[in-house]
């Protein structure tokens, strides 16, 4: 039977191509729709914070996001992870953020140490500054008591991935024991360059005695400088499951289709940070990200890192001062802010 209007029946190849193209289009459309639905659901949970008017002396919340390259892959993967699964929730909740990238291992830890030392130094300077008596009767003391509004303080630390999370916790502890001297690196290097023989020779010369005493005092001061900052920002681990490897291609294709699951899973952590309900840090909150190690695939360096990856442990000297955000899976009550 001939087709109307002189149309010809499609060939077998055309039918196969049309069927495959239609199926792929349907899969992509369904995946995008599910992902958009999940993003809207997360945004609705924090949208009330963006719509709430700020007070006259209230500044927007700001969090610091630490990212590092996943083992065996590039830093761009972590950037994409932040843009796809973390940033949309922060924007929906009107949370300002600062992203700090680590191109080399240890850079996250150094950044955290520097920030903790800065807070300790500022607190030390304030405590040492003499208080002045206000004698002007026209000065409103209530206004003087209000905190400055020109500075936005960091109110939360989000560490994306197990390695970044480890370096954040290590940096918080090491920052409390680092010296507050601004030139500590300079004199530390000078001490390392002096050999034992040079010290013996210098000790026999009276002209070097004041210098040696000064260096010994600096070393002693460096070993006894542990102190806590006024407060620690709440810390939360953000999962980063970076699926790589030829053997994982089928699972990668599935997760590409079911991206909404990843949006919801990661979004739960970010929503907790945006809602800003905190609880005391517990030992169980330390060793996060074990599921990431399954996909640490690469050269010998990556395999060595995976093999020698120790459990993440929190320094006992700071654990009582740390806090994290409450998630739906937590059954504890929030602590007072």
C-alpha positions in Angstrom: 0.0 0.0 0.0 1.5 3.3 -1.1 1.7 6.3 1.3 -0.3 9.5 0.6 1.2 12.6 -1.0 3.8 10.5 -2.7 5.8 9.8 0.5 8.1 6.9 0.6 8.4 4.4 3.5 11.5 5.1 5.6 14.4 2.7 5.2 15.5 0.3 7.9 18.6 2.5 8.6 16.4 5.6 9.1 14.1 3.8 11.5 17.1 2.5 13.6 18.6 6.0 13.7 15.3 7.7 14.6 14.7 5.1 17.3 18.2 5.6 18.9 18.0 9.4 18.6 14.5 9.4 20.1 15.6 7.2 23.0 18.7 9.3 23.8 16.7 12.5 23.6 14.1 11.0 26.0 16.9 9.9 28.4 18.6 13.4 28.3 15.2 15.1 28.8 14.3 12.9 31.7 17.7 13.3 33.4 17.5 17.1 33.0 14.0 17.3 34.4 14.8 15.2 37.4 17.9 17.2 38.1 16.0 20.5 37.9 13.3 19.1 40.1 15.9 18.2 42.8 17.6 21.6 42.6 14.2 23.3 43.0 13.4 21.2 46.0 16.8 22.1 47.7 16.3 25.8 46.8 12.9 25.9 48.4 14.3 24.6 51.7 16.7 27.6 52.0 14.8 30.2 50.0 13.2 31.8 53.1 16.6 32.9 54.2 17.2 34.9 51.0 13.8 36.5 51.3 14.2 37.5 54.9 15.1 41.2 55.3 18.5 41.9 56.9 18.8 44.1 60.0 20.4 47.5 60.0 23.6 46.2 61.6 23.5 42.7 60.1 25.9 41.5 57.5 25.3 38.6 55.2 26.7 35.2 56.2 29.9 34.2 54.5 31.5 30.8 54.3 34.9 29.5 53.1 34.9 26.6 50.6 38.2 24.6 50.4 38.7 22.5 47.3 41.7 20.4 46.1 42.2 18.1 43.2 40.9 14.6 43.7 43.7 11.9 43.6 44.4 10.9 40.0 42.5 13.8 38.4 42.7 17.5 37.9 41.5 20.5 40.0 38.9 21.2 37.3 36.9 18.3 38.5 36.6 19.8 41.9 35.6 23.2 40.4 32.8 21.6 38.4 31.7 19.7 41.5 31.4 23.0 43.4 29.6 24.7 40.5 27.1 21.9 40.0 26.3 20.7 43.5 27.4 23.3 46.1 27.1 26.8 44.6 23.4 26.6 43.6 22.3 25.9 47.2 24.5 28.7 48.6 23.1 31.2 46.1 19.5 30.1 46.8 20.1 30.8 50.5 21.8 34.1 49.9 25.1 32.9 51.4 28.2 34.7 50.4 31.2 32.4 49.8 35.0 32.5 49.2 36.5 29.6 47.3 40.1 28.7 48.1 41.8 26.2 45.8 44.8 24.1 46.5 46.9 23.2 43.6 49.4 21.3 45.7 49.0 19.0 48.8 49.3 21.0 52.0 48.1 24.3 50.7 44.7 24.0 52.3 46.3 23.2 55.7 48.7 26.2 55.3 45.7 28.5 54.5 43.8 27.3 57.6 46.9 27.7 59.8 47.4 31.2 58.6 43.8 32.2 59.3 43.9 30.7 62.8 47.1 32.5 63.6 45.6 35.7 62.4 42.6 35.3 64.7 44.8 34.5 67.6 47.1 37.5 66.9 44.1 39.8 66.7 42.7 38.5 69.9 46.1 38.9 71.6 46.4 42.5 70.5 42.9 43.4 71.7 43.6 41.8 75.1 46.9 43.7 75.4 45.4 47.1 74.3 44.7 49.3 77.4 41.1 50.3 77.8 40.4 54.1 77.7 37.9 55.7 80.0 35.1 57.5 78.2 34.5 60.9 79.8 32.4 62.5 77.0 28.7 62.5 78.3 27.4 62.9 74.7 28.8 59.5 73.5 26.2 56.8 73.2 27.8 53.8 74.9 25.3 51.4 73.3 26.6 52.4 69.9 30.2 51.8 71.0 29.3 48.3 72.1 28.0 47.3 68.7 30.4 45.3 66.5 31.7 47.0 63.3 29.5 46.3 60.3 32.1 46.9 57.6 33.7 43.5 58.0 32.1 40.2 57.0 33.4 37.4 59.2 33.6 33.9 58.0 30.8 31.8 59.5 31.4 28.3 58.2 34.0 26.1 56.6 33.0 23.7 53.8 35.7 21.2 52.8 35.0 19.4 49.5 36.5 15.9 49.5 38.3 13.8 52.1 41.8 15.3 51.5 40.6 18.9 51.9 38.7 17.9 55.0 41.7 16.3 56.5 43.9 19.3 55.9 41.2 21.6 57.3 41.1 19.7 60.6 44.9 19.4 60.8 45.2 23.1 60.0 42.9 24.1 62.8 45.0 22.2 65.3 48.4 23.3 64.0 47.2 26.9 63.8 46.7 26.9 67.5 50.3 25.9 68.2 52.0 28.1 65.6 54.0 31.1 66.8 52.3 34.5 66.6 55.6 36.1 65.5 55.2 37.6 62.0 58.8 36.8 61.1 58.8 33.3 62.4 59.7 31.7 59.1 62.7 33.9 58.7 64.3 33.1 62.0 63.2 29.5 61.8 65.2 29.2 58.5 68.2 30.8 60.1 68.2 28.2 62.9 68.0 25.3 60.4 71.0 26.6 58.5 73.3 26.6 61.6 75.0 23.3 62.0 76.0 21.7 65.3 79.7 22.5 64.7 78.9 26.2 64.1 76.9 26.3 67.3 79.8 24.8 69.2 82.2 27.3 67.8 79.8 30.2 68.4 79.3 29.0 72.0 83.0 29.5 72.7 82.9 33.1 71.5 81.3 35.5 73.9 80.3 37.8 71.0 77.8 35.1 69.9 76.3 34.3 73.3 73.5 37.0 73.1 72.5 35.7 69.7 72.4 32.1 70.8 70.3 33.0 73.9 67.9 34.9 71.6 67.6 32.0 69.3 67.0 29.6 72.1 64.3 31.9 73.6 62.6 32.0 70.2 62.7 28.2 69.9 61.3 27.8 73.4 58.6 30.4 72.6 57.7 28.5 69.4 57.2 25.2 71.4 55.0 26.8 74.0 52.7 29.1 72.0 49.5 26.9 72.0 46.4 29.0 72.4 42.9 28.9 71.1 41.3 31.6 68.9 38.1 33.3 70.2 36.0 30.8 68.3 36.2 28.3 65.5 33.9 28.4 62.5 31.6 25.4 62.1 33.2 22.8 59.8 31.4 20.3 57.5 32.6 17.7 55.1 31.2 17.8 51.6 31.4 14.5 49.7 33.2 14.4 46.4 32.9 11.0 44.6 35.0 11.4 41.6 34.3 8.3 39.5 37.1 7.5 37.0 38.6 4.5 35.4 37.6 2.4 32.3 36.1 -0.3 34.4 33.7 2.2 36.0 32.3 3.5 32.6 28.9 1.7 33.0 28.5 3.2 36.5 29.6 6.6 35.2 26.9 6.5 32.5 24.3 5.5 35.1 25.2 8.4 37.4 25.2 10.8 34.4 21.6 9.8 33.9 20.7 9.7 37.6 22.5 13.0 38.4 19.6 14.0 40.5 20.7 11.5 43.2 24.0 13.2 43.5 22.4 16.6 43.6 20.2 15.5 46.5 23.0 13.7 48.4 25.5 16.5 48.2 22.8 19.1 48.6 21.8 17.7 52.0 25.2 18.7 53.4 25.1 22.2 51.8 21.6 22.8 53.0 22.7 22.0 56.6 25.5 24.6 56.3 23.0 27.2 54.9 20.4 26.6 57.6 23.2 27.2 60.2 22.0 24.9 63.0 25.0 23.6 64.7 26.0 20.9 67.2 29.2 20.0 69.0 31.8 18.1 67.0 32.0 14.4 67.8 34.6 11.8 67.2 32.4 10.1 64.5 32.5 13.4 62.5 36.3 13.0 61.9 37.0 10.1 59.5 34.7 11.1 56.6 35.0 10.2 52.9 36.0 6.5 53.1 33.7 5.9 50.1 35.8 8.2 48.0 38.9 6.0 48.2 37.3 3.4 45.9 37.8 5.7 43.0 41.3 6.9 43.8 42.8 5.5 40.6 46.0 6.6 38.9 49.8 6.3 39.0 52.0 4.9 41.7 51.7 8.1 43.8 47.9 7.8 43.9 48.0 4.1 44.8 50.6 4.9 47.5 48.3 7.6 48.9 45.3 5.2 48.9 47.3 2.5 50.6 48.7 4.8 53.3 45.7 6.9 53.9 45.3 6.9 57.8 42.1 7.6 59.6 41.3 11.3 60.1 41.7 12.1 63.8 40.8 15.4 65.5 43.3 16.9 67.9 41.9 16.4 71.5 42.9 19.9 72.4 40.4 21.5 70.1 37.6 19.0 69.7 35.6 20.5 72.6 35.6 23.9 70.8 34.6 22.6 67.3 31.1 22.4 65.9 29.5 21.1 62.8 26.1 21.6 61.1 23.0 19.5 61.9 21.7 17.3 59.1 18.4 15.5 58.8 20.1 12.3 59.9 21.2 13.8 63.2 19.0 13.4 66.2 20.8 15.9 68.4 19.4 19.2 69.4 21.0 22.4 68.0 23.3 24.3 70.4 22.7 28.0 71.0 24.5 30.4 68.6 
